[in-house]
Amino acid sequence: SSGINAEWPLRPGKDSCVDCSKDKREYTPAVGFSACLVCGGHVSNNACSACPAGEGISAQGECIACIAGKYSKSGACVDCPKGSYTNAAGVSEFTKCEAGQFQDIEGQTSCSDCLASSGKYSDEEGAEKCEDVKSGYEIVADSSNTERG
């Protein structure tokens, strides 16, 4: 027996195989392949595939749920952008802050309220900051900027 195994590449000039490193997310695409390839996703049963939406790759090469404050559409967990949040693990979409709220830091799990009492408002979803009330306008109950009539 030559010792060829679909999970291990042959060492050049040898008839025995070496392990591909799971820690480095290596795999071989065929029996007797002479080198390990690095997988950009998750390696399972010597096949390379992307992690599902809402999950990313751990340092050990396993798919794990993205933590709150992050999301994944394509197998890589990324911080939610400013003006948004995620408050649960394993999500594939972020949520924009509601009108009357803001978030000025990436990767957060909630939004903060604009304080009408301090003359600040936000009347759009996904605000990164609260705005000062413009002259001739007043803040109504929902922290939007409404012209006085």
Phi and psi restraints in degrees (value plus and minus 20) as a CYANA .aco file:
   2 SER   PHI    -107.0   -67.0
   2 SER   PSI     -30.7     9.3
   3 GLY   PHI      60.5   100.5
   3 GLY   PSI      -6.9    33.1
   4 ILE   PHI     -91.6   -51.6
   4 ILE   PSI     111.9   151.9
   5 ASN   PHI    -153.8  -113.8
   5 ASN   PSI     117.3   157.3
   6 ALA   PHI     -80.7   -40.7
   6 ALA   PSI     -39.9     0.1
   7 GLU   PHI    -111.3   -71.3
   7 GLU   PSI     -27.1    12.9
   8 TRP   PHI    -147.5  -107.5
   8 TRP   PSI     119.1   159.1
   9 PRO   PHI    -104.2   -64.2
   9 PRO   PSI     134.2   174.2
  10 LEU   PHI     -95.5   -55.5
  10 LEU   PSI     122.0   162.0
  11 ARG   PHI     -99.2   -59.2
  11 ARG   PSI     114.4   154.4
  12 PRO   PHI     -72.3   -32.3
  12 PRO   PSI     109.8   149.8
  13 GLY   PHI      56.7    96.7
  13 GLY   PSI     -12.9    27.1
  14 LYS   PHI    -140.7  -100.7
  14 LYS   PSI     143.2   183.2
  15 ASP   PHI    -130.5   -90.5
  15 ASP   PSI      -5.5    34.5
  16 SER   PHI    -137.7   -97.7
  16 SER   PSI     146.3   186.3
  17 CYS   PHI    -131.5   -91.5
  17 CYS   PSI     141.6   181.6
  18 VAL   PHI    -141.9  -101.9
  18 VAL   PSI     132.5   172.5
  19 ASP   PHI     -92.3   -52.3
  19 ASP   PSI     119.2   159.2
  20 CYS   PHI    -100.3   -60.3
  20 CYS   PSI     130.4   170.4
  21 SER   PHI    -108.1   -68.1
  21 SER   PSI      97.1   137.1
  22 LYS   PHI     -87.5   -47.5
  22 LYS   PSI     -53.7   -13.7
  23 ASP   PHI     -81.7   -41.7
  23 ASP   PSI     -49.5    -9.5
  24 LYS   PHI    -117.4   -77.4
  24 LYS   PSI     -13.5    26.5
  25 ARG   PHI      36.1    76.1
  25 ARG   PSI      28.8    68.8
  26 GLU   PHI    -116.3   -76.3
  26 GLU   PSI     133.3   173.3
  27 TYR   PHI    -176.3  -136.3
  27 TYR   PSI     149.3   189.3
  28 THR   PHI    -142.3  -102.3
  28 THR   PSI     116.9   156.9
  29 PRO   PHI    -101.9   -61.9
  29 PRO   PSI     -32.2     7.8
  30 ALA   PHI    -174.8  -134.8
  30 ALA   PSI     140.1   180.1
  31 VAL   PHI     -80.1   -40.1
  31 VAL   PSI     115.9   155.9
  32 GLY   PHI      53.5    93.5
  32 GLY   PSI      -7.5    32.5
  33 PHE   PHI     -83.1   -43.1
  33 PHE   PSI     121.5   161.5
  34 SER   PHI    -109.0   -69.0
  34 SER   PSI     -20.7    19.3
  35 ALA   PHI    -171.4  -131.4
  35 ALA   PSI     132.3   172.3
  36 CYS   PHI    -101.7   -61.7
  36 CYS   PSI     123.3   163.3
  37 LEU   PHI    -126.8   -86.8
  37 LEU   PSI     130.0   170.0
  38 VAL   PHI    -111.2   -71.2
  38 VAL   PSI     109.6   149.6
  39 CYS   PHI    -111.8   -71.8
  39 CYS   PSI     113.5   153.5
  40 GLY   PHI    -100.2   -60.2
  40 GLY   PSI     -22.5    17.5
  41 GLY   PHI    -148.1  -108.1
  41 GLY   PSI    -154.1  -114.1
  42 HIS   PHI    -125.1   -85.1
  42 HIS   PSI     116.0   156.0
  43 VAL   PHI    -123.6   -83.6
  43 VAL   PSI     103.9   143.9
  44 SER   PHI    -162.9  -122.9
  44 SER   PSI     109.9   149.9
  45 ASN   PHI      32.0    72.0
  45 ASN   PSI      22.2    62.2
  46 ASN   PHI      40.7    80.7
  46 ASN   PSI       7.6    47.6
  47 ALA   PHI    -143.7  -103.7
  47 ALA   PSI     124.6   164.6
  48 CYS   PHI    -119.4   -79.4
  48 CYS   PSI     107.0   147.0
  49 SER   PHI    -168.6  -128.6
  49 SER   PSI     137.5   177.5
  50 ALA   PHI     -96.4   -56.4
  50 ALA   PSI     130.2   170.2
  51 CYS   PHI     -91.6   -51.6
  51 CYS   PSI     132.8   172.8
  52 PRO   PHI     -88.3   -48.3
  52 PRO   PSI     142.4   182.4
  53 ALA   PHI     -74.1   -34.1
  53 ALA   PSI     121.6   161.6
  54 GLY   PHI      68.8   108.8
  54 GLY   PSI     -24.2    15.8
  55 GLU   PHI    -148.4  -108.4
  55 GLU   PSI     136.6   176.6
  56 GLY   PHI    -153.3  -113.3
  56 GLY   PSI    -199.9  -159.9
  57 ILE   PHI    -117.0   -77.0
  57 ILE   PSI     108.8   148.8
  58 SER   PHI     -97.2   -57.2
  58 SER   PSI     150.9   190.9
  59 ALA   PHI     -82.0   -42.0
  59 ALA   PSI     -43.1    -3.1
  60 GLN   PHI    -108.8   -68.8
  60 GLN   PSI     -17.7    22.3
  61 GLY   PHI      63.8   103.8
  61 GLY   PSI      -6.0    34.0
  62 GLU   PHI    -120.5   -80.5
  62 GLU   PSI     130.9   170.9
  63 CYS   PHI     -97.6   -57.6
  63 CYS   PSI     109.3   149.3
  64 ILE   PHI    -156.0  -116.0
  64 ILE   PSI     133.2   173.2
  65 ALA   PHI     -83.9   -43.9
  65 ALA   PSI     118.3   158.3
  66 CYS   PHI     -85.2   -45.2
  66 CYS   PSI     122.9   162.9
  67 ILE   PHI     -97.4   -57.4
  67 ILE   PSI     142.2   182.2
  68 ALA   PHI     -75.7   -35.7
  68 ALA   PSI     120.2   160.2
  69 GLY   PHI      77.0   117.0
  69 GLY   PSI     -30.3     9.7
  70 LYS   PHI    -148.9  -108.9
  70 LYS   PSI     140.9   180.9
  71 TYR   PHI    -166.4  -126.4
  71 TYR   PSI     146.0   186.0
  72 SER   PHI    -167.1  -127.1
  72 SER   PSI     106.8   146.8
  73 LYS   PHI    -120.0   -80.0
  73 LYS   PSI     -48.0    -8.0
  74 SER   PHI    -152.9  -112.9
  74 SER   PSI       7.3    47.3
  75 GLY   PHI      73.7   113.7
  75 GLY   PSI     -14.8    25.2
  76 ALA   PHI    -147.4  -107.4
  76 ALA   PSI     100.2   140.2
  77 CYS   PHI     -93.1   -53.1
  77 CYS   PSI     111.2   151.2
  78 VAL   PHI    -152.1  -112.1
  78 VAL   PSI     134.5   174.5
  79 ASP   PHI     -84.3   -44.3
  79 ASP   PSI     123.7   163.7
  80 CYS   PHI     -84.0   -44.0
  80 CYS   PSI     123.1   163.1
  81 PRO   PHI     -92.0   -52.0
  81 PRO   PSI     146.0   186.0
  82 LYS   PHI     -75.4   -35.4
  82 LYS   PSI     127.3   167.3
  83 GLY   PHI      63.9   103.9
  83 GLY   PSI     -11.2    28.8
  84 SER   PHI    -169.2  -129.2
  84 SER   PSI     157.3   197.3
  85 TYR   PHI    -182.4  -142.4
  85 TYR   PSI     146.8   186.8
  86 THR   PHI    -154.7  -114.7
  86 THR   PSI     115.6   155.6
  87 ASN   PHI    -132.7   -92.7
  87 ASN   PSI      -4.6    35.4
  88 ALA   PHI    -162.0  -122.0
  88 ALA   PSI     139.6   179.6
  89 ALA   PHI    -103.6   -63.6
  89 ALA   PSI     133.9   173.9
  90 GLY   PHI      55.1    95.1
  90 GLY   PSI      11.1    51.1
  91 VAL   PHI    -121.1   -81.1
  91 VAL   PSI     131.6   171.6
  92 SER   PHI    -124.2   -84.2
  92 SER   PSI     -25.8    14.2
  93 GLU   PHI    -158.2  -118.2
  93 GLU   PSI     126.5   166.5
  94 PHE   PHI    -111.1   -71.1
  94 PHE   PSI     144.2   184.2
  95 THR   PHI    -131.6   -91.6
  95 THR   PSI     110.5   150.5
  96 LYS   PHI     -92.8   -52.8
  96 LYS   PSI     126.5   166.5
  97 CYS   PHI     -82.3   -42.3
  97 CYS   PSI     124.9   164.9
  98 GLU   PHI     -94.7   -54.7
  98 GLU   PSI     140.6   180.6
  99 ALA   PHI     -75.8   -35.8
  99 ALA   PSI     117.8   157.8
 100 GLY   PHI      73.5   113.5
 100 GLY   PSI     -21.2    18.8
 101 GLN   PHI    -150.3  -110.3
 101 GLN   PSI     149.2   189.2
 102 PHE   PHI    -173.0  -133.0
 102 PHE   PSI     144.1   184.1
 103 GLN   PHI    -170.4  -130.4
 103 GLN   PSI      97.8   137.8
 104 ASP   PHI    -124.6   -84.6
 104 ASP   PSI      -9.7    30.3
 105 ILE   PHI    -148.1  -108.1
 105 ILE   PSI     119.0   159.0
 106 GLU   PHI     -92.8   -52.8
 106 GLU   PSI     134.1   174.1
 107 GLY   PHI      53.1    93.1
 107 GLY   PSI      15.5    55.5
 108 GLN   PHI    -123.3   -83.3
 108 GLN   PSI     143.1   183.1
 109 THR   PHI    -124.5   -84.5
 109 THR   PSI     -18.9    21.1
 110 SER   PHI    -182.7  -142.7
 110 SER   PSI     151.0   191.0
 111 CYS   PHI    -131.5   -91.5
 111 CYS   PSI     140.1   180.1
 112 SER   PHI    -126.1   -86.1
 112 SER   PSI     132.1   172.1
 113 ASP   PHI    -100.9   -60.9
 113 ASP   PSI     121.5   161.5
 114 CYS   PHI     -94.9   -54.9
 114 CYS   PSI     117.0   157.0
 115 LEU   PHI    -115.7   -75.7
 115 LEU   PSI      85.3   125.3
 116 ALA   PHI     -79.7   -39.7
 116 ALA   PSI     -52.7   -12.7
 117 SER   PHI     -85.4   -45.4
 117 SER   PSI     -41.0    -1.0
 118 SER   PHI    -120.7   -80.7
 118 SER   PSI      -8.7    31.3
 119 GLY   PHI      58.2    98.2
 119 GLY   PSI       4.6    44.6
 120 LYS   PHI    -132.8   -92.8
 120 LYS   PSI     130.2   170.2
 121 TYR   PHI    -170.9  -130.9
 121 TYR   PSI     146.8   186.8
 122 SER   PHI    -169.3  -129.3
 122 SER   PSI     100.6   140.6
 123 ASP   PHI    -133.5   -93.5
 123 ASP   PSI      -7.1    32.9
 124 GLU   PHI    -146.7  -106.7
 124 GLU   PSI     131.8   171.8
 125 GLU   PHI     -90.6   -50.6
 125 GLU   PSI     129.7   169.7
 126 GLY   PHI      56.6    96.6
 126 GLY   PSI       5.7    45.7
 127 ALA   PHI     -90.3   -50.3
 127 ALA   PSI     117.6   157.6
 128 GLU   PHI    -112.0   -72.0
 128 GLU   PSI     -35.4     4.6
 129 LYS   PHI    -177.6  -137.6
 129 LYS   PSI     142.8   182.8
 130 CYS   PHI    -110.6   -70.6
 130 CYS   PSI     128.7   168.7
 131 GLU   PHI    -122.4   -82.4
 131 GLU   PSI     135.0   175.0
 132 ASP   PHI     -95.2   -55.2
 132 ASP   PSI     124.2   164.2
 133 VAL   PHI     -86.4   -46.4
 133 VAL   PSI     112.7   152.7
 134 LYS   PHI     -95.8   -55.8
 134 LYS   PSI     133.2   173.2
 135 SER   PHI     -80.3   -40.3
 135 SER   PSI     114.2   154.2
 136 GLY   PHI      68.2   108.2
 136 GLY   PSI     -19.1    20.9
 137 TYR   PHI    -139.1   -99.1
 137 TYR   PSI     141.7   181.7
 138 GLU   PHI    -157.3  -117.3
 138 GLU   PSI     139.2   179.2
 139 ILE   PHI    -108.7   -68.7
 139 ILE   PSI     111.1   151.1
 140 VAL   PHI    -119.2   -79.2
 140 VAL   PSI     157.6   197.6
 141 ALA   PHI     -72.1   -32.1
 141 ALA   PSI     -52.5   -12.5
 142 ASP   PHI    -112.0   -72.0
 142 ASP   PSI      -2.3    37.7
 143 SER   PHI      44.3    84.3
 143 SER   PSI       6.8    46.8
 144 SER   PHI    -118.0   -78.0
 144 SER   PSI     144.4   184.4
 145 ASN   PHI    -119.2   -79.2
 145 ASN   PSI      91.9   131.9
 146 THR   PHI    -141.1  -101.1
 146 THR   PSI     113.6   153.6
 147 GLU   PHI     -88.2   -48.2
 147 GLU   PSI     118.9   158.9
 148 ARG   PHI     -91.9   -51.9
 148 ARG   PSI     120.5   160.5
